[in-house]
Amino acid sequence: MDPRLFIGSSKEGMKYADHIESMLMGIARCVKWYDDNVFKPNRGTLDTLVKQAKLSDFALLIATKDDVTTNAERGTERNVPRDNVIFEFGLFLGATSIDRAFLFAQKGANLPSDFNGVSVLTFDDAAAPGAHEHIDSVVGRLIGSIHAAQSQSELGFVPSTALAMGYFTNFIKPVCEKLGKNKLLSYNGDKVEVKTYQMTVVLPENIDDDGVGAFTDAYNQQYSLERAETAVLDVAGGRGYPFHFKIDPPHEGPGMSLDAHVFDIPTTLNTILEAIKLFMPSGTVGVDLDKENLERRELKNFANVLRYYIGRNTWTKGHVTILEDVSL
């Protein structure tokens, strides 16, 4: 699923919002402030905007020169954007991060002094196609920023960040370290030498209402892992991890050695589901696109944080693979 991008503007800026949305097809799923499903009956404007800020992966606020203000002391006039556009930019900036909220400013729109020295996406209606300030060129730079932000994890206060850190520290790291150092597994009551080891972390496309248990059973059955061999790895403190793994080639008898390929579907992902239920309790039956988007974002962030830690550890780098968006 494409990331969710909220586009806010004044009424005069709607034509730019529509054009930008057309250029972002296949890159981001745009939600514009004037879409029918944004401001719902019996909901306040601020309440709706706060919710959209929490649900959005990215935000783009279009600052057009709609109003004229007069400085009484200096006797000067300035073309300025609507104050609500600037307010909403600040709201989404705090909710999504400095790398995920963008101000799209029309040339000549006088911005607050807080933007002095800050690079802003500025477009000029008079610019020729292909010029640096032509709207299509500016959207091209926006697309580059979206792709760059998508490849990074957000180490913020979201459940998936802490869950991924704990999963790596308490499971992936000690397992790979033991396999790499000791090269032994307990198999059929015997100590077996491990020639090579590989771990695959499988992440579902979405989480069932009751967690990842059913997905785990179905995945194991589809890939015949329920009939795979089982071994135990001893770790510090006497705790042992039972594994599903594949033996390649299947050796038998004393002195056997094996290539161990471990598969794991993190049950800690269930906590993401519970956190979303607390944040967005459901009172209706049916598809909730907001929940689906939030769940997808958390799963993506879980994978990105995990990938970051895997790549920084000697025992896990090159030995752990993450499969994302797996559907059965």
SVG drawing of the C-alpha trace seen along z (x, -y; Angstrom):
<svg xmlns="http://www.w3.org/2000/svg" viewBox="-23 -54 55 97">
<polyline fill="none" stroke="black" stroke-width="0.4" points="0.0,0.0 1.3,-3.5 2.1,-5.9 -0.7,-8.3 -0.1,-11.9 -2.4,-14.7 -2.7,-17.8 -4.0,-21.0 -4.6,-24.3 -6.9,-27.3 -9.8,-27.2 -7.7,-29.1 -5.0,-26.4 -7.3,-23.5 -6.2,-23.5 -2.6,-23.0 -3.6,-20.2 -5.4,-18.4 -2.4,-18.7 0.0,-17.4 -2.3,-14.5 -2.3,-13.5 1.5,-13.5 1.8,-11.4 -0.3,-8.5 1.4,-5.2 3.7,-7.0 1.4,-8.2 -2.3,-7.9 -3.4,-11.5 -6.0,-12.7 -7.1,-16.3 -8.7,-18.4 -11.8,-18.9 -12.3,-15.2 -15.8,-14.0 -14.5,-11.5 -12.2,-13.9 -14.5,-16.2 -17.3,-14.1 -20.6,-15.2 -20.6,-16.0 -16.8,-16.4 -14.9,-19.7 -12.3,-21.0 -9.4,-20.8 -10.4,-17.3 -10.4,-16.1 -7.0,-17.7 -5.4,-16.2 -6.7,-12.8 -5.4,-13.2 -2.0,-14.3 -1.7,-11.1 -2.9,-8.9 -0.7,-10.4 2.7,-9.3 3.4,-12.6 1.8,-16.0 2.0,-18.8 0.5,-22.2 0.2,-24.6 0.8,-28.2 -0.6,-30.5 -0.7,-34.3 -4.3,-34.7 -4.5,-37.6 -2.9,-41.0 -1.7,-42.4 -0.7,-45.9 2.0,-46.9 0.7,-50.0 4.1,-51.2 5.9,-50.7 3.1,-51.4 3.8,-48.4 1.6,-45.6 2.4,-41.9 0.9,-39.0 0.5,-36.2 -1.0,-32.7 -4.0,-31.9 -3.1,-31.6 -4.8,-28.3 -2.4,-26.8 0.6,-27.8 -1.1,-26.5 -1.8,-23.1 1.8,-22.9 3.0,-23.3 0.5,-20.7 1.6,-18.1 5.2,-18.9 5.0,-18.0 3.0,-14.8 5.0,-13.4 8.5,-14.8 10.6,-17.4 11.4,-15.0 7.8,-14.1 5.9,-17.5 6.5,-19.9 5.4,-23.4 4.7,-24.1 4.9,-27.9 3.8,-30.0 6.5,-32.5 5.7,-35.9 3.8,-34.4 5.4,-36.1 6.0,-33.5 6.5,-34.0 10.1,-34.8 10.4,-31.3 11.1,-30.2 14.1,-32.4 17.0,-30.2 14.8,-27.2 14.6,-25.5 11.0,-25.6 9.4,-24.0 8.7,-27.1 6.9,-27.1 6.3,-29.9 3.3,-30.0 5.3,-31.9 8.1,-29.4 8.6,-27.6 8.2,-23.7 11.5,-22.2 12.5,-25.2 13.6,-24.7 10.6,-26.5 8.0,-25.0 5.4,-23.1 6.2,-19.8 9.9,-20.2 9.1,-21.0 6.8,-18.0 9.7,-15.9 11.9,-17.0 9.0,-16.2 8.9,-12.7 12.6,-12.3 12.1,-13.4 9.2,-10.9 11.3,-8.0 14.2,-9.0 12.0,-9.2 10.3,-5.9 13.7,-4.1 14.4,-5.2 12.8,-4.3 11.3,-6.8 12.8,-6.2 9.9,-7.9 7.4,-7.1 5.4,-4.6 4.7,-1.0 6.5,0.7 9.9,-1.1 10.1,0.3 8.8,3.7 11.4,4.1 14.2,3.0 13.1,5.6 12.6,8.4 16.1,7.8 17.8,7.5 16.0,10.4 15.6,12.9 17.5,12.3 20.8,11.1 21.3,13.8 20.2,16.6 22.5,15.5 25.4,14.9 25.0,18.4 24.8,20.0 27.8,18.1 30.0,18.7 29.0,22.2 27.9,23.7 25.8,26.3 22.2,27.3 20.4,30.0 18.8,32.3 17.2,35.7 19.0,35.6 22.5,35.1 24.7,32.1 24.8,31.3 27.3,29.1 26.0,26.1 27.9,25.4 26.0,22.3 23.0,20.5 20.3,18.3 17.2,16.7 14.1,15.5 11.8,13.1 8.3,13.2 6.0,10.2 2.4,10.5 0.7,7.9 -1.8,7.3 -2.6,8.6 -5.8,10.6 -8.2,9.3 -7.0,12.0 -3.3,11.6 -0.7,13.5 -1.5,17.0 -3.6,18.1 -1.1,16.6 1.7,18.5 -0.2,21.8 -1.1,21.1 2.4,20.1 4.0,23.1 1.5,25.4 1.9,23.8 5.6,24.1 5.7,27.5 7.4,26.0 5.0,27.8 6.8,31.0 10.2,29.4 12.9,30.6 13.0,29.1 16.1,28.3 16.9,26.4 19.5,23.7 20.8,23.1 21.3,19.5 22.5,17.6 20.6,18.4 19.7,21.9 16.8,20.8 16.3,22.7 14.7,21.7 13.0,24.4 13.2,23.9 11.7,24.9 14.5,25.3 15.5,27.0 18.4,29.4 20.5,29.1 21.6,31.8 19.7,34.2 22.6,36.0 22.0,38.7 24.0,40.4 26.9,39.5 29.0,36.5 26.4,35.1 26.5,31.4 23.8,29.2 23.0,25.9 20.3,24.4 17.6,22.1 15.4,20.7 12.0,19.2 10.2,16.9 7.0,14.9 7.2,12.4 4.3,12.8 5.2,9.4 3.4,7.9 0.2,8.7 1.0,5.6 0.7,3.4 -2.8,4.6 -3.7,4.0 -2.2,0.5 -4.2,-0.4 -7.4,0.8 -6.8,-1.4 -6.1,-4.4 -9.0,-3.8 -11.7,-1.8 -14.2,-0.5 -17.9,-0.9 -18.8,0.4 -18.6,3.5 -16.7,3.3 -13.5,2.1 -11.7,-0.8 -9.2,-2.3 -7.7,-4.5 -6.9,-1.5 -5.5,0.4 -3.2,-2.5 -2.0,-2.8 -1.4,0.9 0.5,0.9 2.6,-2.0 3.5,-0.3 4.5,2.9 6.7,1.0 8.3,-0.9 8.9,2.4 10.7,3.8 12.8,0.7 13.9,0.5 14.7,4.2 16.7,3.9 18.7,1.1 19.8,3.1 20.4,6.3 22.8,4.4 24.8,3.1 25.6,6.4 28.3,8.8 26.4,11.9 23.2,10.9 24.4,8.9 24.1,11.1 22.4,13.9 19.0,12.4 16.4,11.7 13.1,9.9 10.2,10.9 7.6,8.1 3.9,7.9 3.5,11.7 0.0,12.7 -1.4,16.2"/>
</svg>
